[in-house]
């Protein structure tokens, strides 16, 4: 019985830790509805669009 209690508490604490971790890292952002033109751009992103999406700029 004690083993079940320890396992349940460990699973609960682990899942709560993952919940707080994902919240702080921004994984819980709400979804954004895209129209057809945005879907086409995201399917074949150019360098400029990729930089805007990721926030990374490549130095040339």
Secondary structure, DSSP 8 states (H G I E B T S, - for coil): -HHHHHHHHHHHHHHHHHHHHHHHHTTT-------HHHHHHHHT--HHHHHHHH------
